[in-house]
Amino acid sequence: MMSTAHPASSDPGIRPDLDVLIVGAGISGISMAAHLGMKCPGMRYAIMERREQLGGTWDLFRYPGIRSDSDMYTLGFGFEPWTDRDAIADGDRILAYLDRVVDQYNIRPNIRLATRVVSADFRADEGQWRVVLEGPDGSRETTARFVYFASGYYDYDAPHDPAFAGRDTFTGTIVHPQFWPQDLDYAGKRVVIIGSGATAVTMIPAMAQSAAHVTMLQRTPTWMAAQPRRDRVARLLQALFPARIAYRLNRRKNIRFQEYVFKTARRTPSRIASFLTRATRKALGTHYTEKDWLPPYGPWEQRLCLIPDGDLFAAIRKGQADVVTDRIERFDRTGIVLESGRHLDADIIVTATGLRLAMGGQVKVTLDGIKVNWRKHFYYRACMFSNVPNLAVAFGYLNAAWTLRADLTASYICDVLNTMQAKKAALVRPILPDDHDLTEDNVYEFSSGYIQRALPLMPKSATALPWRLNQDYREDLRDYRTRPIDDGVLHFESVVAKAREIA
């Protein structure tokens, strides 16, 4: 299937090695592959996965307690029911679910593991991408009509890991959750976890079961909400209805509830803040203090942390863990010196300090040799980019489960591919003239550090669809159902006389 080169040609009908090349075999890539099988059964595709196993995030992260931070009725695929007893699932169960889907939809033969996409150059005169791959057998080139980035949104190689003063003087072990050593023994050890996001609140109750003590060191508190690991209503529906019907009902129920909470938090943040504060105060009892548990921002200005079965609160009540709100002055030989003068003794320090965002899996993307500057382009239909041909990306919701948009995007791109085929088009791209009147809007209205750090790298978003990376699933669903594929913005081209200035 792979080739070393193709002669230049003005024929837009030149047949590439693949119709669709998918980058990444995580949730987004698997969703796209399954949709291709269901909606475009004659198209040839392959998934290029740089890691040696499929699963993406769920294969990369191996830290203690790894689990979903969304319920699996929305994080699961819309086309394949989640039937496990737990709504909040451990990482190994999520991987098992992905493996089942890969086999059930005959995707596995199309996955190329340990194969990294290095660069992709679109040749306008050929109407195809030339893609350089690196794998077990070295470097090689393949061609594809369409490239679909399903590589997630963060850098797998370099997380956000601040250079704390005195770090080299610490005589214990320092580890980042993104590179968790499987042989790390923390039994009977004093552990300090720097950070208060989803990763930290997941690790603390898991590590507290055997560690001597675990401390969560935070600069500011995070809004947290306890939720049962098992959804009683969902289990009831599963008992009453066939699996697919029960799954659709549970999915719809949870989508609407999450939408209600998010929109209420944005309209009247004090209402959600009061509810969460009362619940947290009740869960912690005498361990509750405003300094440690009342954030200085409104709910959903950052992603809400999910606490299944209140396990973090339970660990704190039992004295297995605690929370310290302060700033780091420096590391020393035996732990961390805080700006208040307090010292935290530690045998192990975990820097759960966040992710670093990256567009397109850090693949070098060029159009006729000219590097694409993503910041110069507007999102179109939340997955394509103004004036960029034959390319799409899966970028999930920030306020809901990632898979909701991954499924929408995969289904939409299949419709685009089928329309290309019907029109005998070699190229498809959303056209935005230089003299457009779009107003740029900040759709990343989250104060989370990883979002703010990445803003200079992210594509633009307008105030309204279709040029907006929307954060409203049900509005997007309506738009995908009602807006035609051939909407006058998306251009289908059969012949390209010369490369356009589109970089």
C-alpha positions in Angstrom: 0.0 0.0 0.0 2.9 2.3 0.7 4.9 4.0 -2.1 8.1 5.9 -2.4 7.1 8.6 -4.8 4.5 9.8 -7.3 5.2 11.8 -10.5 3.8 15.3 -10.5 0.6 15.5 -12.5 -2.1 18.1 -13.3 -4.6 15.3 -13.3 -6.8 15.7 -10.2 -8.0 12.1 -10.6 -4.6 10.6 -9.8 -5.2 7.7 -7.5 -3.5 7.9 -4.2 -2.5 5.0 -2.0 -5.3 5.9 0.5 -8.6 7.7 0.3 -8.3 8.8 4.0 -5.3 8.8 6.2 -6.2 9.0 9.9 -3.6 10.2 12.4 -4.1 8.6 15.8 -5.8 5.4 17.0 -7.5 6.9 20.1 -11.2 7.6 20.6 -11.3 10.1 17.7 -9.5 7.9 15.2 -11.5 4.8 16.1 -14.7 6.9 15.7 -13.7 8.1 12.3 -12.7 4.6 11.1 -16.0 3.1 12.3 -18.0 5.9 10.5 -16.0 5.2 7.3 -16.9 1.6 7.5 -20.6 2.4 8.1 -21.0 5.4 5.7 -18.2 5.0 3.1 -17.7 1.3 2.9 -15.8 1.4 -0.4 -13.1 3.9 0.7 -9.6 2.8 1.6 -8.2 4.2 4.8 -5.5 3.5 7.3 -4.9 4.7 10.9 -1.3 5.7 11.7 -0.6 5.4 15.4 2.8 6.4 16.7 2.4 4.3 19.9 2.7 0.5 20.0 -0.9 0.1 21.3 -4.2 1.7 20.3 -6.1 3.8 22.8 -4.5 7.2 22.7 -4.9 8.9 26.1 -6.0 5.7 27.6 -2.9 3.9 26.6 -0.5 6.8 27.4 -1.6 7.6 31.0 -0.7 4.8 33.4 -0.8 6.6 36.7 -2.6 5.2 39.7 -6.4 5.4 39.6 -6.6 6.5 35.9 -10.3 6.8 35.0 -12.7 8.8 32.9 -13.5 12.3 33.9 -16.9 12.1 32.0 -19.6 9.6 32.3 -19.2 6.7 29.8 -22.7 7.2 28.4 -21.4 10.4 26.8 -17.7 9.5 26.5 -18.7 6.3 24.8 -19.4 6.2 21.1 -22.9 7.1 19.9 -23.0 4.1 17.7 -21.8 1.5 20.3 -23.4 1.1 23.7 -21.4 1.3 26.9 -22.8 -1.7 28.9 -20.4 -1.9 31.8 -21.9 -1.5 35.3 -19.8 1.7 36.1 -20.7 5.0 34.6 -17.3 6.4 35.7 -14.9 3.8 34.4 -11.3 2.8 35.1 -8.7 3.1 32.3 -8.4 -0.6 31.7 -12.2 -0.9 31.1 -12.1 1.9 28.6 -9.3 0.2 26.7 -11.3 -3.0 26.7 -14.3 -1.1 25.3 -12.1 0.4 22.5 -10.6 -3.0 21.7 -14.1 -4.4 21.4 -15.2 -1.6 19.0 -12.0 -2.0 16.9 -12.8 -5.7 16.4 -16.5 -5.4 16.0 -16.2 -2.8 13.3 -13.2 -4.6 11.6 -10.9 -1.6 12.1 -7.8 -3.5 13.4 -6.5 -4.6 10.0 -6.3 -0.9 9.0 -4.2 0.2 12.0 -0.5 0.8 11.6 1.0 0.8 15.0 4.4 2.3 15.9 4.1 4.5 12.8 4.6 8.2 13.2 3.3 10.8 10.8 6.2 13.2 10.4 4.9 15.6 7.7 2.1 16.1 5.2 2.3 18.2 2.1 -0.7 18.9 0.0 0.0 19.0 -3.7 -2.6 21.1 -5.4 -1.7 19.9 -8.9 -2.1 16.3 -7.8 -5.1 16.8 -5.5 -3.5 14.7 -2.8 -1.3 14.7 0.3 2.2 13.3 0.3 2.8 12.0 3.8 6.1 11.0 5.3 5.9 8.2 7.9 8.5 6.8 10.3 8.0 3.3 11.5 9.9 0.1 12.5 11.3 -0.1 8.9 12.5 3.4 8.7 11.1 6.4 6.8 8.7 6.1 3.8 6.2 8.1 1.9 2.5 7.4 1.2 -0.2 9.4 -0.5 -3.8 10.2 0.6 -6.7 12.1 -0.8 -7.8 13.3 2.6 -6.0 13.6 6.0 -7.9 13.4 9.3 -6.1 14.4 12.4 -7.4 12.4 15.4 -4.3 13.0 17.4 -5.9 14.7 20.4 -5.1 18.2 21.6 -1.9 17.9 23.7 1.7 17.2 23.3 2.5 13.5 24.1 6.2 14.2 24.4 6.4 17.4 26.5 3.8 18.2 29.2 3.7 21.5 31.1 6.4 20.9 33.7 7.6 24.1 35.4 11.3 24.4 36.3 10.9 24.7 40.1 13.8 26.3 41.9 16.0 23.7 43.7 14.6 20.8 41.8 18.0 19.2 41.4 18.6 19.2 45.1 15.7 16.9 46.0 17.0 13.5 46.9 13.7 11.7 46.4 11.8 10.8 43.3 10.1 13.4 41.0 7.6 12.1 38.4 5.1 13.6 36.0 1.9 11.6 35.5 2.3 11.7 31.7 5.5 9.5 32.1 4.5 7.3 35.1 7.1 4.6 35.8 5.3 1.3 36.3 7.9 0.1 38.9 7.4 3.1 41.2 6.9 1.9 44.7 5.0 4.5 46.8 3.9 2.1 49.6 4.7 3.7 53.0 6.1 6.8 51.3 5.2 10.5 51.8 3.8 11.8 48.6 3.2 15.4 47.5 1.2 16.0 44.4 1.5 19.4 42.9 -1.8 20.4 41.2 -5.5 20.3 41.8 -6.9 19.3 38.5 -8.5 16.0 37.3 -5.2 14.1 37.4 -4.4 15.1 40.9 -7.8 14.3 42.3 -7.8 11.0 40.6 -4.4 9.9 41.9 -4.8 11.0 45.5 -7.4 8.4 46.7 -5.7 5.7 44.7 -2.2 6.4 46.1 -3.5 7.0 49.6 -4.5 3.4 50.0 -0.9 2.4 50.4 1.2 5.6 50.8 2.1 6.8 54.3 0.4 10.1 53.4 -0.6 12.1 50.3 -0.7 15.9 50.2 -2.2 17.9 47.4 -0.4 21.1 47.0 -2.4 23.8 45.1 -2.1 27.4 44.3 -5.8 27.8 44.2 -8.8 25.5 44.9 -10.7 23.8 42.1 -14.5 23.3 41.9 -15.3 19.6 42.6 -18.5 17.6 42.4 -19.0 14.1 43.9 -21.0 11.7 41.7 -21.8 8.0 42.1 -19.6 5.7 40.1 -22.7 3.8 39.2 -25.7 5.6 37.8 -28.8 4.0 39.3 -31.1 5.4 36.7 -28.9 4.1 34.0 -28.8 0.6 35.5 -32.6 0.6 35.8 -33.0 1.6 32.1 -30.5 -1.1 31.2 -32.7 -3.6 33.0 -35.9 -2.5 31.3 -34.8 -1.9 27.7 -32.5 -3.5 25.1 -28.9 -2.3 25.3 -29.0 0.2 22.4 -32.3 1.8 23.5 -31.1 2.1 27.2 -27.8 3.6 26.0 -29.6 6.2 23.9 -31.8 7.2 26.8 -28.9 7.4 29.2 -26.9 9.4 26.8 -29.7 11.9 26.1 -30.4 12.2 29.9 -26.8 13.0 30.7 -26.2 15.3 27.8 -29.2 17.5 28.9 -28.2 17.5 32.5 -24.6 18.5 31.7 -25.9 21.2 29.4 -28.2 22.5 32.1 -25.4 22.6 34.7 -23.0 24.4 32.3 -25.4 27.0 31.1 -26.7 27.7 34.6 -23.1 28.1 35.8 -22.5 30.6 33.1 -25.8 32.5 33.6 -25.9 32.5 37.4 -22.6 31.2 38.7 -23.5 31.9 42.3 -26.3 29.3 42.1 -24.0 26.4 41.1 -21.3 27.7 43.4 -23.6 27.6 46.4 -24.7 24.1 45.6 -21.2 22.8 45.2 -20.0 24.6 48.3 -22.7 23.1 50.4 -22.0 19.6 49.1 -18.3 19.9 49.6 -18.7 21.3 53.1 -21.0 18.4 54.0 -18.6 15.8 52.5 -15.6 17.1 54.4 -17.1 18.2 57.7 -14.4 19.7 59.9 -11.8 19.4 57.2 -13.5 22.1 55.1 -11.9 25.5 54.9 -12.6 28.3 52.4 -8.9 28.7 51.7 -8.6 25.2 50.5 -12.0 24.5 48.9 -13.5 27.8 47.7 -12.1 28.7 44.3 -11.6 32.4 43.4 -13.4 31.9 40.1 -16.9 30.7 39.1 -17.9 27.1 38.4 -17.0 26.0 34.8 -14.5 28.8 34.3 -12.3 25.8 34.5 -13.3 22.2 33.9 -15.3 20.9 36.9 -13.5 18.0 38.6 -15.5 14.8 39.1 -15.1 12.9 42.3 -16.6 9.4 41.9 -18.3 8.1 45.1 -16.6 11.1 46.9 -13.4 9.0 47.1 -11.1 12.1 47.5 -13.2 13.5 50.3 -13.2 10.1 52.0 -9.4 9.9 51.9 -9.1 13.3 53.5 -11.7 12.5 56.3 -9.7 9.3 57.1 -6.5 11.3 57.5 -4.8 9.5 54.5 -4.6 12.8 52.6 -4.8 16.5 53.0 -4.7 19.7 51.0 -2.3 22.6 51.3 -3.0 25.9 49.5 0.3 27.8 49.1 3.0 28.7 46.6 6.3 27.0 46.1 9.4 28.9 46.9 11.8 26.0 46.1 12.5 22.3 46.4 15.2 21.2 48.9 16.7 17.8 49.8 13.8 16.5 51.7 10.7 18.1 50.1 9.2 21.5 49.3 9.7 24.9 50.9 6.6 27.1 50.6 6.4 30.8 50.4 4.6 30.8 53.8 7.8 29.3 55.3 6.1 25.9 55.8 8.0 22.8 54.7 6.3 19.7 53.1 8.4 16.6 53.7 8.3 14.2 50.8 9.8 11.0 49.5 8.0 11.4 46.1 6.9 14.5 44.4 4.4 14.3 41.6 4.2 17.3 39.2 0.6 17.1 38.1 1.1 20.5 36.6 -0.9 20.1 33.4 -0.7 19.5 29.7 0.8 21.4 26.8 -1.6 21.8 23.8 -0.5 20.9 20.3 -2.3 21.2 17.0 -2.4 18.3 14.6 -0.2 15.9 16.6 2.8 18.2 15.9 2.9 17.0 12.3 4.5 19.4 9.9 1.6 20.4 7.6 2.4 22.3 4.4 0.4 23.3 1.3 2.6 23.1 -1.8 5.6 23.4 0.5 4.4 26.4 2.5 3.9 25.7 6.2 0.4 26.2 7.5 0.1 28.8 10.2 -3.0 27.6 12.0 -3.5 31.0 13.7 -4.2 32.5 10.3 -7.2 30.2 9.7 -10.8 30.1 11.0 -12.5 26.9 12.1 -15.2 25.7 9.7 -17.9 23.4 11.0 -15.6 22.8 14.1 -13.3 20.5 12.1 -12.1 22.1 8.9 -10.2 25.3 8.3 -10.7 28.3 6.0 -9.0 27.7 2.6 -7.2 24.5 3.7 -8.1 21.6 1.3 -8.8 18.0 2.1 -8.1 18.2 5.8 -10.1 17.9 9.0 -9.3 17.6 12.7 -11.2 16.2 15.7 -11.3 18.6 18.6 -13.7 17.7 21.3 -15.7 19.9 23.7 -14.2 21.6 26.6 -17.4 21.5 28.6 -18.6 18.0 27.8 -17.3 14.6 26.8 -14.8 14.7 24.0 -16.5 11.9 22.0 -19.7 13.9 21.5 -18.0 16.1 18.9 -15.6 13.4 17.7 -18.7 11.4 16.5 -20.3 14.5 15.0 -17.1 15.4 13.1 -16.5 11.8 11.9 -20.1 11.5 10.5 -19.9 14.9 8.9 -16.6 14.3 7.2 -17.9 11.0 5.8 -20.8 13.0 4.2 -18.2 15.4 2.8 -16.2 12.5 1.3 -19.3 11.0 -0.2 -20.2 14.4 -1.8 -16.7 14.7 -3.2 -17.1 11.3 -4.8 -20.5 12.1 -6.2 -19.2 15.3 -7.7 -16.0 13.6 -8.9 -14.1 16.3 -7.0 -10.4 16.0 -6.1 -10.4 18.9 -3.7 -12.8 20.3 -1.0 -12.2 23.4 1.1 -14.2 26.0 2.9 -13.5 29.3 1.1 -13.1 32.5 3.1 -12.1 35.6 1.1 -9.5 38.0 2.4 -12.1 40.8 2.7 -14.4 38.7 5.0 -16.4 40.4 7.7 -16.1 37.7 10.4 -15.6 38.9 13.9 -13.2 36.8 15.9 -14.4 35.5 19.2 -12.7 33.8 22.1 -14.5 30.5 22.4 -11.9 29.2 24.8 -13.5 31.0 27.7 -11.7 29.0 30.3 -9.1 30.2 32.7 -7.3 26.9 32.8 -3.6 27.3 32.4 -3.2 24.8 29.5 -5.9 26.7 27.5 -4.4 30.2 28.2 -0.9 29.0 27.3 -2.0 27.7 23.9 -4.2 30.6 22.7 -1.4 32.0 20.5 -1.3 28.7 18.6 -5.0 28.0 18.1 -7.0 28.6 15.0 -9.5 31.5 15.0 -13.2 31.2 15.8 -16.0 33.5 14.8 -19.1 34.6 16.7 -21.5 32.3 14.8 -21.6 29.1 12.9 -20.3 27.7 10.6 -17.0 29.6 11.4 -17.1 28.8 15.1 -15.6 26.1 17.3 -18.8 25.9 19.3 -19.2 24.7 22.9 -22.9 23.7 22.6 -23.4 20.0 21.5 -27.1 20.2 20.9 -26.8 23.4 18.8 -24.0 21.7 16.8 -26.2 18.6 16.4 -29.0 20.7 14.9 -26.6 22.5 12.6 -25.2 19.3 11.3 -28.7 18.0 10.6 -30.0 21.1 8.9 -27.1 22.8 7.1 -26.4 21.2 3.7 -23.0 19.8 2.9 -22.8 21.8 -0.2 -23.7 25.1 1.5 -22.0 27.5 -0.8 -19.0 27.9 1.5 -17.6 24.5 1.0 -16.2 24.4 -2.5 -15.7 21.1 -4.4 -13.1 21.3 -7.2 -12.3 18.9 -9.9 -9.4 20.7 -11.5 -6.7 22.9 -9.9 -4.6 24.8 -12.4 -2.1 26.1 -9.9 -1.5 26.3 -6.2 -3.3 29.0 -4.4 -2.0 31.2 -1.7 -3.7 29.4 1.1 -1.0 29.0 3.7 
